[in-house]
Amino acid sequence: MTAPQHVLQARALGFEYRPAQPVLRGVDFTAAAGRFTCILGRNGSGKTTLLRCLLGWLRPGAGTILLDGKDIARHSRKALARLLAYVPQFPASTFAFPVRELVLMGRFAHAGALGLAGEQDLAVARLAMEMTHTEEFADRTLDELSGGEAQCVMIARALAQQPSVLLLDEPTSHLDIANQLKIYRMMQRLAHDWEMAVVCVSHDVNLAARFADELVLMRDGEVVASGPPGDVVREDLLARAYDVRVELIARPGDEPPMIWAH
């Protein structure tokens, strides 16, 4: 079995919104095709800022970001839209379009000179909706859907871009337990079955440890630890990142331990 191809890499990344107040310091990060990576840490640890840098929305003050071996700043906006897709924390309910049209908007980076959708665009949009089980909502708008249903639609829209990398910012923070599991299983399946690099900012350490292939644990703009869940889910590392006492409770078989903070 060959090692997964690295598609998105950050090296010695630094960023500050204000002079002499760094938000990211010397961050190394790698997202590989076929792997599901979760970025964890307290509020203010730099998770979302790292995600925005990886998306090309923020220009780092130090370090480099490579996408498919090329500096991200050298990719055109259209090229980035073909390679990177983003799912926000809260679905944009202001979209008054039917779900079918909203998902088709994900094809904008592939559309021809007139911006018209062709047969291939329609086929890809249908496949994205099948993958996310959103076909039944095709004629409804986002404000007619539950939070979990709307989030699945936004993931379908991102998939319609056919990206190499899918980045999500706390996609389950406002969802119930059943929908949290649904979204995490979907992210894992997209990585493993569709060979995407899936990157998710998360506050749920237990779900991340259960479903992700790689964890990146941050504190104060730095990476405390990164690697497979078995290497990162340790009492000392979690206590250092979150400033709480942590206890790992063993679970049956090969299941990761449950993390209990107190």
Kinemage of the C-alpha trace (Angstrom):
@kinemage 1
@onewidth
@group {chain A} dominant
@subgroup {mainchain}
@vectorlist {calphas} color= white
{ca met a 1} P 0.000 0.000 0.000
{ca thr a 2} L 1.472 3.348 -1.023
{ca ala a 3} L 1.612 6.344 1.319
{ca pro a 4} L -1.148 8.945 0.785
{ca gln a 5} L -0.268 11.873 -1.452
{ca his a 6} L 0.113 15.166 0.395
{ca val a 7} L -2.119 17.776 -1.220
{ca leu a 8} L -2.130 20.685 1.271
{ca gln a 9} L 0.856 21.627 3.393
{ca ala a 10} L 1.741 24.533 5.676
{ca arg a 11} L 5.263 25.027 6.956
{ca ala a 12} L 6.383 27.348 9.789
{ca leu a 13} L 3.197 29.373 9.352
{ca gly a 14} L 2.887 32.674 11.170
{ca phe a 15} L 0.051 35.186 11.185
{ca glu a 16} L -0.973 38.259 13.162
{ca tyr a 17} L -3.983 40.544 12.861
{ca arg a 18} L -2.132 43.268 14.784
{ca pro a 19} L 1.610 43.945 14.951
{ca ala a 20} L 3.446 42.034 17.678
{ca gln a 21} L 0.293 40.019 18.530
{ca pro a 22} L 0.801 36.689 16.732
{ca val a 23} L -2.201 34.422 16.305
{ca leu a 24} L -0.243 31.627 14.612
{ca arg a 25} L 3.363 30.801 15.439
{ca gly a 26} L 5.465 28.300 13.506
{ca val a 27} L 2.527 26.059 12.578
{ca asp a 28} L 3.231 22.960 10.503
{ca phe a 29} L 0.233 21.219 8.977
{ca thr a 30} L -0.391 18.535 6.368
{ca ala a 31} L -3.658 17.310 4.864
{ca ala a 32} L -3.379 14.195 2.721
{ca ala a 33} L -5.670 12.719 0.096
{ca gly a 34} L -7.796 9.956 1.564
{ca arg a 35} L -7.336 11.205 5.125
{ca phe a 36} L -9.731 12.941 7.521
{ca thr a 37} L -7.997 15.506 9.753
{ca cys a 38} L -9.552 17.342 12.707
{ca ile a 39} L -8.073 20.544 14.166
{ca leu a 40} L -8.790 20.818 17.900
{ca gly a 41} L -8.157 23.369 20.639
{ca arg a 42} L -9.696 25.968 22.905
{ca asn a 43} L -11.491 29.064 21.659
{ca gly a 44} L -8.837 31.517 20.524
{ca ser a 45} L -6.200 28.842 19.925
{ca gly a 46} L -5.900 29.776 16.229
{ca lys a 47} L -7.956 26.997 14.630
{ca thr a 48} L -10.198 29.166 12.443
{ca thr a 49} L -7.340 31.511 11.539
{ca leu a 50} L -5.343 28.493 10.355
{ca leu a 51} L -8.325 27.358 8.282
{ca arg a 52} L -8.648 30.819 6.693
{ca cys a 53} L -4.962 30.812 5.810
{ca leu a 54} L -5.295 27.349 4.254
{ca leu a 55} L -8.231 28.629 2.188
{ca gly a 56} L -6.133 31.534 0.911
{ca trp a 57} L -8.383 34.120 2.562
{ca leu a 58} L -5.591 35.389 4.816
{ca arg a 59} L -2.005 35.934 3.744
{ca pro a 60} L 0.426 34.612 6.377
{ca gly a 61} L 3.224 36.848 7.550
{ca ala a 62} L 5.658 33.932 7.719
{ca gly a 63} L 5.961 30.438 6.299
{ca thr a 64} L 4.510 28.833 3.195
{ca ile a 65} L 1.327 27.041 2.141
{ca leu a 66} L 1.575 24.590 -0.736
{ca leu a 67} L -1.408 23.192 -2.617
{ca asp a 68} L -0.523 20.285 -4.902
{ca gly a 69} L 3.111 21.339 -4.561
{ca lys a 70} L 2.523 24.956 -5.627
{ca asp a 71} L 2.465 28.052 -3.434
{ca ile a 72} L -1.185 28.807 -2.749
{ca ala a 73} L -0.627 32.493 -3.604
{ca arg a 74} L 0.298 31.471 -7.166
{ca his a 75} L -3.049 29.766 -7.809
{ca ser a 76} L -5.732 31.893 -9.442
{ca arg a 77} L -9.015 32.347 -7.572
{ca lys a 78} L -10.742 30.088 -10.086
{ca ala a 79} L -8.057 27.424 -9.709
{ca leu a 80} L -8.422 27.570 -5.916
{ca ala a 81} L -12.189 27.165 -6.269
{ca arg a 82} L -11.589 23.983 -8.248
{ca leu a 83} L -9.199 22.583 -5.663
{ca leu a 84} L -10.588 23.835 -2.330
{ca ala a 85} L -14.155 23.772 -1.047
{ca tyr a 86} L -15.401 25.289 2.208
{ca val a 87} L -18.393 24.511 4.417
{ca pro a 88} L -19.184 27.207 7.028
{ca gln a 89} L -20.285 26.671 10.607
{ca phe a 90} L -23.802 27.940 9.936
{ca pro a 91} L -25.600 27.323 6.620
{ca ala a 92} L -26.496 30.581 4.898
{ca ser a 93} L -30.298 30.545 5.163
{ca thr a 94} L -30.474 33.810 3.181
{ca phe a 95} L -30.154 31.753 -0.001
{ca ala a 96} L -33.679 31.825 -1.450
{ca phe a 97} L -32.859 29.304 -4.165
{ca pro a 98} L -34.170 25.751 -4.371
{ca val a 99} L -31.653 23.214 -3.079
{ca arg a 100} L -31.125 21.860 -6.605
{ca glu a 101} L -29.964 25.283 -7.834
{ca leu a 102} L -27.936 25.958 -4.702
{ca val a 103} L -25.947 22.739 -5.156
{ca leu a 104} L -25.473 23.516 -8.850
{ca met a 105} L -23.852 26.818 -7.825
{ca gly a 106} L -20.941 24.719 -6.624
{ca arg a 107} L -20.087 24.200 -10.304
{ca phe a 108} L -19.293 27.908 -10.867
{ca ala a 109} L -15.537 27.283 -11.107
{ca his a 110} L -16.098 24.683 -13.838
{ca ala a 111} L -18.703 26.590 -15.868
{ca gly a 112} L -17.967 27.758 -19.390
{ca ala a 113} L -17.449 31.293 -20.591
{ca leu a 114} L -21.168 32.089 -20.383
{ca gly a 115} L -21.481 30.577 -16.915
{ca leu a 116} L -24.139 28.138 -18.106
{ca ala a 117} L -24.471 24.675 -16.584
{ca gly a 118} L -23.894 21.787 -18.975
{ca glu a 119} L -24.872 18.116 -18.781
{ca gln a 120} L -21.715 17.236 -16.849
{ca asp a 121} L -22.411 19.985 -14.299
{ca leu a 122} L -25.935 18.668 -13.777
{ca ala a 123} L -24.640 15.097 -13.412
{ca val a 124} L -22.027 16.115 -10.826
{ca ala a 125} L -24.616 18.091 -8.839
{ca arg a 126} L -26.969 15.096 -8.852
{ca leu a 127} L -24.159 12.832 -7.652
{ca ala a 128} L -23.286 15.267 -4.839
{ca met a 129} L -26.913 15.260 -3.715
{ca glu a 130} L -27.053 11.461 -3.847
{ca met a 131} L -23.879 11.228 -1.784
{ca thr a 132} L -25.328 13.507 0.900
{ca his a 133} L -28.878 12.087 0.689
{ca thr a 134} L -30.337 15.501 -0.114
{ca glu a 135} L -32.236 14.607 -3.322
{ca glu a 136} L -35.555 14.733 -1.467
{ca phe a 137} L -34.970 18.427 -0.666
{ca ala a 138} L -34.294 19.407 -4.296
{ca asp a 139} L -37.300 21.717 -4.620
{ca arg a 140} L -37.125 23.200 -1.109
{ca thr a 141} L -35.096 26.166 0.187
{ca leu a 142} L -32.677 26.132 3.111
{ca asp a 143} L -35.078 27.929 5.440
{ca glu a 144} L -37.494 25.027 4.999
{ca leu a 145} L -34.932 22.520 6.293
{ca ser a 146} L -33.645 21.532 9.718
{ca gly a 147} L -30.113 22.492 10.732
{ca gly a 148} L -28.760 19.029 9.958
{ca glu a 149} L -30.505 18.871 6.588
{ca ala a 150} L -29.242 22.339 5.644
{ca gln a 151} L -25.689 21.410 6.606
{ca cys a 152} L -25.857 18.335 4.362
{ca val a 153} L -26.974 20.607 1.504
{ca met a 154} L -23.978 22.895 2.059
{ca ile a 155} L -21.694 19.863 1.972
{ca ala a 156} L -23.359 18.773 -1.289
{ca arg a 157} L -22.722 22.245 -2.722
{ca ala a 158} L -19.042 21.967 -1.744
{ca leu a 159} L -18.796 18.478 -3.262
{ca ala a 160} L -20.197 19.773 -6.545
{ca gln a 161} L -16.942 21.732 -6.879
{ca gln a 162} L -15.133 18.370 -7.089
{ca pro a 163} L -12.369 19.658 -4.817
{ca ser a 164} L -9.155 17.944 -3.799
{ca val a 165} L -9.528 19.418 -0.314
{ca leu a 166} L -12.725 19.935 1.683
{ca leu a 167} L -12.462 22.299 4.669
{ca leu a 168} L -15.212 22.612 7.271
{ca asp a 169} L -15.469 25.028 10.211
{ca glu a 170} L -17.258 23.407 13.178
{ca pro a 171} L -19.960 21.881 10.953
{ca thr a 172} L -21.780 20.144 13.842
{ca ser a 173} L -21.634 22.786 16.581
{ca his a 174} L -25.384 23.486 16.458
{ca leu a 175} L -26.635 19.976 15.627
{ca asp a 176} L -28.186 17.205 17.715
{ca ile a 177} L -26.347 13.964 18.472
{ca ala a 178} L -27.866 12.025 15.564
{ca asn a 179} L -26.894 14.696 13.023
{ca gln a 180} L -23.429 15.069 14.545
{ca leu a 181} L -22.820 11.363 13.939
{ca lys a 182} L -24.246 11.648 10.431
{ca ile a 183} L -21.928 14.510 9.471
{ca tyr a 184} L -18.822 12.871 10.981
{ca arg a 185} L -19.545 9.605 9.202
{ca met a 186} L -20.017 11.554 5.978
{ca met a 187} L -16.695 13.376 6.379
{ca gln a 188} L -14.918 10.081 7.045
{ca arg a 189} L -16.558 8.482 3.997
{ca leu a 190} L -15.635 11.417 1.735
{ca ala a 191} L -12.004 11.044 2.745
{ca his a 192} L -11.809 7.283 2.483
{ca asp a 193} L -14.139 6.569 -0.471
{ca trp a 194} L -13.708 9.745 -2.528
{ca glu a 195} L -9.987 10.136 -1.782
{ca met a 196} L -10.381 13.739 -0.636
{ca ala a 197} L -8.302 15.503 1.972
{ca val a 198} L -10.984 16.432 4.512
{ca val a 199} L -10.087 19.026 7.168
{ca cys a 200} L -12.485 19.926 9.969
{ca val a 201} L -12.177 22.431 12.804
{ca ser a 202} L -13.926 20.841 15.760
{ca his a 203} L -14.688 21.325 19.440
{ca asp a 204} L -15.801 17.722 19.959
{ca val a 205} L -12.692 15.794 20.953
{ca asn a 206} L -14.571 12.524 21.401
{ca leu a 207} L -16.105 12.544 17.923
{ca ala a 208} L -12.844 13.686 16.347
{ca ala a 209} L -10.906 10.903 18.070
{ca arg a 210} L -13.480 8.351 16.950
{ca phe a 211} L -13.714 9.262 13.259
{ca ala a 212} L -10.602 11.203 12.193
{ca asp a 213} L -7.390 9.692 10.858
{ca glu a 214} L -5.271 12.610 12.078
{ca leu a 215} L -5.679 15.104 14.913
{ca val a 216} L -3.992 18.501 15.226
{ca leu a 217} L -4.118 19.866 18.770
{ca met a 218} L -3.531 23.622 19.126
{ca arg a 219} L -2.969 26.092 21.942
{ca asp a 220} L -2.112 29.801 21.737
{ca gly a 221} L -1.395 29.662 18.010
{ca glu a 222} L 0.959 26.696 18.197
{ca val a 223} L 0.606 22.976 17.532
{ca val a 224} L 0.793 21.046 20.793
{ca ala a 225} L 0.627 17.647 19.083
{ca ser a 226} L -0.373 16.098 15.776
{ca gly a 227} L -0.742 12.592 14.447
{ca pro a 228} L -3.096 9.611 14.711
{ca pro a 229} L -5.656 9.799 17.547
{ca gly a 230} L -3.727 7.196 19.544
{ca asp a 231} L -0.722 9.544 19.662
{ca val a 232} L -2.663 12.734 20.439
{ca val a 233} L -5.438 11.599 22.779
{ca arg a 234} L -3.323 11.585 25.931
{ca glu a 235} L -4.192 13.018 29.313
{ca asp a 236} L -1.087 15.204 29.496
{ca leu a 237} L -1.483 16.682 25.989
{ca leu a 238} L -5.209 17.373 26.349
{ca ala a 239} L -4.719 18.914 29.789
{ca arg a 240} L -2.014 21.170 28.370
{ca ala a 241} L -4.188 22.257 25.429
{ca tyr a 242} L -7.418 22.849 27.362
{ca asp a 243} L -6.223 23.742 30.882
{ca val a 244} L -8.476 21.138 32.480
{ca arg a 245} L -7.974 17.817 34.183
{ca val a 246} L -8.575 15.000 31.728
{ca glu a 247} L -9.335 11.357 32.325
{ca leu a 248} L -9.394 8.712 29.590
{ca ile a 249} L -12.050 6.058 30.098
{ca ala a 250} L -11.368 2.778 28.306
{ca arg a 251} L -13.999 1.465 25.894
{ca pro a 252} L -14.476 -2.073 24.537
{ca gly a 253} L -12.404 -3.474 21.692
{ca asp a 254} L -10.523 -1.083 19.439
{ca glu a 255} L -12.768 1.886 20.209
{ca pro a 256} L -10.834 5.029 21.276
{ca pro a 257} L -11.142 5.942 24.956
{ca met a 258} L -13.824 8.376 26.030
{ca ile a 259} L -12.415 11.724 27.143
{ca trp a 260} L -13.759 13.026 30.427
{ca ala a 261} L -12.787 16.569 31.422
{ca his a 262} L -13.214 17.931 34.950
